[in-house]
Amino acid sequence: MKDFSVALGLPGTAAQKGAKLVLYFSVPDMVIEKLKSITLSAVANGFTLPPETYTKSGEYTYSRDLPPACFTAEKVTVNFHLDKSLHASGAELRELGVIVSAIGFENK
């Protein structure tokens, strides 16, 4: 989908040192063939993270450092946004963008 969210628990020492958000995903061939590029951006507990643009299909890792101030609540909500997606059509009833395989935090 064009917009998706996740709520993650706090990793170890994130409140003191911050942490790295890591999203593992793939961009399908069909998405690049039709859209030519796709840009992924994210906001974690109100902190806007730098976007990244992908122009080839394949597997990717979106990784961004988060400051300690991002880890003041029990959970961190991360809202992801794609600048565009393929609309549902024909037999496909879902909006298509990227395929997420894993997401989490890494301690610093």
Secondary structure, DSSP 4 states (H G I P E B T S, - for coil): --EEEEEEEPPTTHHHH-EEEEEEEEE-HHHHHHHS-EEEEEEETTEEEEEEEE-S-EEEEEEEEE-GGG--SSEEEEEEEES--BPPBTTB-S-B--EEEEEEEEE-
